[in-house]
């Protein structure tokens, strides 16, 4: 478990055509999930699940953002294809990925390479990280995050 008390601040290009800054969400809960690549099987499942549950996150005063190193153009295509109702953020130069320690060595079929560790952060309205999910398994992950948010707010 990575122990970061305050969520590292950042500003990234967003699919809403503006730059998004974490400060924009002060006063709300924020879910930031880092995912490897637009329109790949696991990432599509994870993104669609967050999209389906978005109204429930919104009811709990929570913003949801997906971040990968894909370009905004790639994000736009991905968003349009699946009718994603929240913003995807582009971190092409890996600044935020490194700040959140999710850019790391990965192993796949005997190869080692640098890549994005599928990780989700839940941040409270004051900008503190309250929970981190590492090595996320996409099935039911969005439900887990929602359940955690629900239990925190009770």
N, C-alpha and C positions, 0 to 999 in steps of 0.2 A: 504493500500500500504506500503510495507516494504521500508524503505528508506536507502539503502546502496549505498554509492557513488561508492566506488571501489569494484569490484567483489572480494570476498575472493579467494585467490590463493589456489590451491590444486594440488595434484598428485594422480591419481587413475589408477588401472589396466584397460587396454582397450582391446577390441576384436581384435585390430591389433597386439596383443602379446607384446606390449610395455606398459610402464606406460605413461599416457598422463598427461601433466601439462598444466594448463591454460596459462602459459607463452609461450607454444609452439604456441599459436595462436595470440600473440601480432602482431599488424599490420593488423589484419583481424577482421571482425565482428564475433561474436560467438553467436549461439543460443544454450542454454543448457536447455533441458526440463527434469524435474524430473517426473518420472512416477512410479506408484505403483508396477507393476508386469509384467514380460515377458509373452507374449502369452496369455493375457487375452483380452476380447473384446475391451474395451476402449483403452488400451495401444497399441493393434495391429493396430487399426484404426489410432491413433495419429502417430505412428511410420511409418506406410505405407504412410500416407499423407506427412510427412516430406521427406520420401524416394522419392516419386513421384516428389516433388518440389525441390529436391536436386540440379539438374542442375541450376535452377533459383537462388537458394541461392549462389551456387558457382560463378555464373556470377556476383553477388553482393559482391564478396570477403568475403563470410561468411561460416564458418564451423558450422556444426550441430552435437551435441552430446546428446545422451539420457543417463540418469543416474537413476539407481534404486539400491536396495540393493541385487539384484539377483547376483549369482556367474557368473564368466566369462563363465563357462561351460553352464549355463542356457542362458546367452546372446548369446553365439555361436550358440546354437540350434535355438533360436529366430531369429537371424540374417540370418542363413542359410535357415530357413523355408520361410522367406519373402524376401530373397535376398536383405537385407538392405545394402546400399552402404556407410553408415557412421558408425563411431565407437560408440559402447555402452560401458559405463564405469560402473564398479562395485564398490559400496560403502558398502561392507558387514558390516563394523564396524560403519557406520552411521556418520562418521566424517564430510563429505561434506554436507550431508543432514542437519546436525545440524548447520553447518556454514551458510548455506543459509536459515535457519529457515523453512525448508519444512518437518521436522520430527515433527509431532505433534499429539495431541489427535484427533481422528476421531470418528464419530458416524455412525453406520450402523445398521439398523433394531433393534434399541434400545440398541445395544451394544456399549460400548466405548472401544477403543483400540488405541495403538500408530501405526501410519502409515505415509506414504508419501502423502503429499498434492500435487496434480497434479499442478505443477507450471512451468512456462517458463520464462527464463531470456534472454534478448537481451543485449549483451555486445559490446561496441565499440572497435575500434582497439587499444585504449590506456588502455583497461581493466576496463573501467567504465560501470556500469550498466545503460542502457538508458531506458529500459522498463521492467516491470514485469507483467506477466499475472498470476493472482491467481485463484484458483477454476476453472481451465480450463475445458471448455466443448469441447470434442474432435472434434466434427463435425466442419469442416472448420477452425479449430484452426491454422493449418500450413499456410493456406492462409492468415489469419489475420496477422500472424507474418511476412510473406513475404511482405504483403502490407505495414506494418509499416516500414520495412527495406527499401522498395522502396521509401516511402515518406521521410524518413530521408536522403536518398542519393540524393534527387532531389535538 
